[in-house]
């Protein structure tokens, strides 16, 4: 049994090491694969070239290395009969929750303002606001959104969440559907975007929706760059409607060197590094899924092609 791996970063021999540890009968083949294509049983990939996955006639399932799967949907030749599995593993989830908590606290405690004062050598406190007086709104209540809410709860923030369909999460005021988006945004002093990217969510943060936030709200985007109309966000920051932004994802990556976001005083830029799968726990997740599948059970976290995630 063979698994073909095309990774987004060089992990050295880590894939071999952990697959040998958790499933020694599964042989790792690193892309590009120059052996017989019929030998490949599974594929673990990030941004495979268009048409690549149709080359393997005995492929049983495709695993996405990252949480997003739009890199697979962009392949017009993706075999439609193959199940696609999202990456939902503890290392990725914990890393994203850490980044969200860090970013929420960064804006909650006025770190953008203190950063400016430090550059200007200004000494002086900013009046602290109780966490209980702020609402953190989470766009997207999937596995990552739920985990972020759980990690934020002990700090005492009011929590709200918006999703496509109704969700019932302890301690989270739930909103759903287009009809409740306005009310949700109006409650969100700090907005965290963790949505999947679909035709319906692309550009969801634009001039109209950003105007619905409380004035001075912070925006944190750790989902996909195409969720935000970047020109509209810059205008909202310059007007003060949005008070600050932490952006880990962008419409064009790497972020062009001439982008105004690099130097904007109200933006914190990170290079799509909010979270990534931890090889050890990712391999355990994949092995457990393959073993379930081989025994006739359903794969976990299957992508619904109709919904787009």
N, C-alpha and C positions, 0 to 999 in steps of 0.2 A: 504494500500500500504506500502511495506517494502523495505528498502535499507540496504544491508549488507555491513559493513565497516571493512576492514582489513588494518590498517594504518601502516606506517613505524616508527612512533614515537607515544608516548603516549600523546594524546591531552586532557586527562581527559574527562570532560563532554562537551567539546567545540562542538563536532559534534551534540550532542543532543540539545544543546542550540541554535545553529544557524539553524538547520533544523526545530526546533520548531518555530523559529522566522519567517523563510521565507516560510516554507511549513509544517504547523502543521498536515496535513493529511498524511504525510510520516513518518512512524515509523522507528527509527534507531535501527538496530540489530548489535551489535559489535561481530566480529569473535572471537572465534569459536561459531557458531550458533548451539544450541542444540534443536531448535524448528523444526517444520515440514519444510523440505526443499522447499516444494511447496509454502510456504508463501512469499518467496523472489522474489521481482520484479526487483530490480536493485542491482548492486554490485559496490562499490567504493573500489578499492584495490591497494595494493602495494605488489608485490612478494607473491601472494597466492600459497599455495602448489600445486604441479602438480595434476591435476584431481579434485581440489576443486570446480571449477566453473561449472563443468558438473553435479554436484550433485543437482542443482536447476532447476527443469524442467520448471518453469514458468519465468525464468530470461529473461528480455527483452533487457538489454543493460549492458555493462561493462564500467565503468569509471576508468581510471588510475589516481591515486593520484598524480603522478609525470608527468613531461613532457615526459619522456622516456616510451616506451612501450615494450622494449625487454624482460622485466620481464614476460610479458604475452606470447610473442612469444615462450619463452622457454618451455611452457607447451604443450606437444604433445597432450594432451586431451582437449585443449581449444575448446569449441563448435564452429565450423566454421561458423555457421549461425548467431552468435550474433554480433551486431555492437559493436565496441570498440571505445571509445572516449578519445582523448588526453586531458590532463589538460592544458588549455590555459586561464589563469585568471590573472587579474591585479597584484595581490600580488606576484605571482610567476614571472611574467614578469618583474615587477619593481625591485624585489630583484636581479634577474640575471643581469639586466642592471647596477644596483649599483655595483655589484661585478666586472663586466667587466670594468666599468669606473675606479673603484679603482685600478684594476690590471694594466690597460693600463697606468694610471698616475704614478703608482709605478715604472714601468720600464722606462717610459719616463723621469722621474725625478731622475733616477739613485739611487733609494732607496736601491737596493742590495749593491751597492758600498758604500753608506753612512753607511749601517748597518755594513759592514766589517770595515770601518774606525772607527766607534764608538767602536767596540770591541777592536780595536787596539789602541784606544785613539789618533787617528790621526785627526788633524784639517786641513781643506782645502776644497775649493770649487771645484766642477766639472763644467766645462763650460756648461751652459744651451743650449739646442737645442730648436728652435722654434717648436711648434706643427705643424705648416704648412710645416715643413721640414721632417716630418715623415708620413708614410702611415701605417694606421691600416688596416690589412686585416682580414676580417671576413669570416671564413669557415662556410657556412650555413646561408641562408637568409630567414629562416622561421620566425615565430612570434618573437622568442627570438633574432635572428640575426638582424631583422629589428629594433626592439626596442633598441638594443645596439647601432646600427648605429645612430639612432635619438638622443640618449643621448650623444654620442661622438661628434656629429657635432658641437655644440657650442664652443668646445675647439679649433677648427680650424685645426684638423688633416685632412690630405687627407684620404679618405675612399675608400676601395675597398672591394668587396664581391664576393664570389664564391658559386655557387649553381648548382644543377643537371640540371636545366632548366633555360632559360633566365629570369632575373628579372629586373625591371625598378624602381629604387629607387632614389629619388632626392638626389643629392650630393654624390652618391655612384657609383664608376666605377665598372661596373658589368662584371664578367667573368662567364662562365658556361661550364660544360662538361669536360671530361678528356682532351680534346685538348687544353683547355685554363688554365688548372691548373698550368702548369709551369710558364706561364706569370704572373699569379696571385701571386704565391709564390715569384717570383722575385721582386715584388713590395712591399712585406709585411715586413716592419721594425718591426712591432709588430703584431703577428699572434694570432687571437682568434678563437678557435675551438668551434663551436656551432652546429655541425652536428648531425643529427640522426645517431644512430648506425645501420648499415645494413651490409650485406655481402660485399658490394662495398666500404664502408667507413672504415671498420675495418682495422687497421694498416695503415691508409692513411698517417700518419706522421711517416716516417721511414728514414733510412739513405739516401735514394735517394731523397726524397722530402725535408727533412731538409737541404740537401746540396744546394737546389735551393733558399733558403732564402738569403737575403743580409747577409753578414758575421756580426755576433754579434746581429742578430735579437732576439727578445724575443718571447717566446711561452706561451700562456695562454690556458689551457684546462679546460673547464667547461662543457664538453659534456659527454663523457664516457671514462674510462681509456683505453679501447681496441682500441681507435682511434690512440693511440701512441704505437710504439714499444719502450718500456722503455729503453732497453739496447742501442738502437740507439740514443735516446735522451741524455742519460748520456754520450755517446761517443762524441756527438756533443757539449755538454756543456764543456766537458774536453778539447776539441780541440779549443774552442772559436768560432766555427761556429755558435752556439747558445749562446747568451750572458747571458740569464737568462730565468727562467721559473716559472710561477705560476700554480700550479697543484692542482685542487680540486677533481679530480677523478683519479682512479688508476685501474690497471688490477686486483689487489687483494685488497679487502676492508674488514675490516680495513687494512691499510697499515702495512705490517709486521714490527715488531720492529727492525728487522735487515736489513731493506731496506736501501740502501745507499742514498736514497732521503732525509731521515730525516736530515742528517748531511751535505748534499751537499751545499756548500757556494753560489751556483747560483740558488738555488731552494727555492721557498716559498711553503710550504705544508699547505693546509687546508683540513678538514675532510669531504669532500662531503657536504659542507655547503654553497655553493655559493648562493643557493636560495631554498626555499620550499614554497608550497602553504600557503597562509594566510587563516585560516579556514573560516573566515567570507566571504571573497570574493570568495573562492572556492565553498562554499555552494551556494552562489547566482548563480554562473555559472552553477552548477549542476542542481539546481532547474529550472532555465530558460530553460536548455536543456531538462529536463524531461517534462516540461510543453509543450514545442514545440512538442516533440515526442508524448505525449499523445493526442495532438490535430491533429495529422496526419502529422506534418511537419517533415522535415529531421533533424537529429541530427547534430549539428555543430562540426567541427574538428574531423570528423570521420577518423579512421585509414584506409589507403589503404594497404591491406595485400600484394598486388603485389609489391608495392614500399617498403614496410617494415616500413612505418611511416605514 
